[in-house]
Amino acid sequence: MVEACELSEREKQILDALIRGMSTKELALSLHISAYTVQDHIKSIFVKTGVSSRRDLVWRLFSRFGVV
């Protein structure tokens, strides 16, 4: 799913962090970007993967592939 969605490298970094349960604030601090930028990347990931929440995203990845 991830490869088929053509996520950018930054989106892949954020996706990995989301799977590990990091918050928007934690992501922003670790990537040295604003929380608003993190939210924009997350919205882009949602659009590309066809989900509407972090929970749906993680569920889809785990249910489709078992592990990420």
SERO-4910 file (N, C-alpha, C, O; in steps of 0.05 Angstrom, whole numbers):
BEGIN
 pado doro    nc1    nc2    nc3   cac1   cac2   cac3    cc1    cc2    cc3    oc1    oc2    oc3
  Met    A     16    -24      0      0      0      0     17     25      0     12     43    -15
  Val    A     37     26     17     54     50     19     68     55     -7     69     78    -17
  Glu    A     80     34    -19     94     38    -44     75     47    -66     83     64    -82
  Ala    A     52     36    -67     32     43    -88     22     71    -85     13     83   -105
  Cys    A     24     83    -62     14    110    -57     35    132    -64     28    155    -64
  Glu    A     59    124    -70     80    142    -77     84    165    -56     82    188    -62
  Leu    A     89    156    -31     94    176    -10    121    187    -14    140    174    -22
  Ser    A    124    213     -6    150    226     -7    167    214     16    157    200     34
  Glu    A    193    220     15    211    210     37    202    221     64    202    206     84
  Arg    A    194    246     65    185    258     90    159    245    100    156    240    123
  Glu    A    141    240     81    116    226     88    122    198     99    108    189    118
  Lys    A    141    185     88    149    158     98    160    160    126    154    143    143
  Gln    A    176    181    131    187    185    158    164    189    178    164    178    200
  Ile    A    145    206    170    122    212    187    105    187    191     96    182    214
  Leu    A    100    172    170     85    148    173     98    128    192     84    117    209
  Asp    A    124    125    190    138    107    209    134    117    238    130    100    256
  Ala    A    136    143    242    133    153    269    104    150    279     99    145    302
  Leu    A     84    153    261     56    149    268     51    121    277     37    116    297
  Ile    A     63    102    263     60     74    269     71     68    297     61     51    312
  Arg    A     93     82    304    105     79    330     90     95    352     98     93    375
  Gly    A     69    109    344     53    123    364     61    151    372     52    161    392
  Met    A     79    163    356     88    190    363     65    210    358     49    207    339
  Ser    A     64    231    375     45    252    372     55    273    351     78    272    343
  Thr    A     37    290    343     44    312    325     67    329    336     86    335    322
  Lys    A     64    335    362     85    352    375    112    337    376    132    349    370
  Glu    A    112    312    383    136    296    383    149    294    356    173    297    353
  Leu    A    132    290    336    142    289    308    155    316    300    177    316    289
  Ala    A    142    337    306    152    364    299    179    369    312    198    379    299
  Leu    A    181    362    337    207    366    351    229    349    340    251    358    337
  Ser    A    223    324    334    243    305    325    252    311    296    275    306    289
  Leu    A    234    322    280    241    328    252    248    358    248    255    366    225
  His    A    247    373    269    254    402    268    237    417    248    247    433    232
  Ile    A    211    411    249    191    425    232    168    433    250    166    423    273
  Ser    A    150    450    240    128    459    257    106    437    258    105    419    241
  Ala    A     90    439    279     68    420    282     48    423    258     36    403    250
  Tyr    A     45    447    248     28    451    225     38    437    200     23    426    185
  Thr    A     64    437    197     76    423    174     72    392    177     66    379    158
  Val    A     75    382    202     69    354    207     41    348    199     35    328    186
  Gln    A     22    365    208     -6    360    202    -11    360    172    -27    344    162
  Asp    A      2    378    157     -1    379    128      9    353    116     -4    342     97
  His    A     31    342    125     42    317    115     22    294    121     18    276    105
  Ile    A     11    294    145     -8    273    153    -33    274    135    -42    254    127
  Lys    A    -43    298    130    -66    301    112    -60    290     85    -76    277     72
  Ser    A    -36    295     75    -27    285     49    -26    255     49    -35    242     29
  Ile    A    -16    243     70    -15    214     73    -43    203     72    -49    183     59
  Phe    A    -62    216     87    -89    207     88   -102    207     60   -114    187     52
  Val    A    -97    228     45   -108    230     18    -97    208      0   -112    195    -15
  Lys    A    -71    205      1    -57    185    -16    -65    156     -9    -65    139    -27
  Thr    A    -72    151     16    -78    124     24   -108    119     27   -117     96     31
  Gly    A   -124    140     24   -153    137     25   -164    132     53   -185    119     56
  Val    A   -151    142     74   -161    139    101   -168    167    112   -162    187    100
  Ser    A   -181    167    135   -188    193    147   -179    197    175   -185    218    188
  Ser    A   -163    178    186   -153    182    213   -127    165    217   -122    147    201
  Arg    A   -112    172    237    -88    157    243    -95    128    250    -81    110    241
  Arg    A   -116    124    264   -125     97    272   -131     81    247   -122     58    244
  Asp    A   -146     93    228   -152     79    203   -127     72    187   -125     51    175
  Leu    A   -108     90    187    -84     86    172    -68     62    183    -60     44    169
  Val    A    -64     62    209    -49     40    222    -64     14    219    -52     -7    214
  Trp    A    -91     15    223   -107     -9    220   -104    -20    192   -101    -45    188
  Arg    A   -106     -3    172   -104    -12    144    -77    -25    139    -76    -46    126
  Leu    A    -56    -13    148    -29    -24    144    -26    -51    157    -16    -70    145
  Phe    A    -35    -53    182    -32    -78    196    -50   -100    186    -42   -123    184
  Ser    A    -75    -93    179    -93   -113    169    -86   -123    141    -91   -146    134
  Arg    A    -73   -105    126    -66   -113     98    -40   -128     97    -36   -147     81
  Phe    A    -21   -120    114      6   -131    112     15   -147    137     36   -160    137
  Gly    A      0   -146    158      7   -160    183     26   -144    200     21   -139    223
  Val    A     48   -136    188     68   -120    201     78    -99    181     76   -103    157
  Val    A     88    -78    192     98    -56    175    128    -56    176    141    -39    163
***
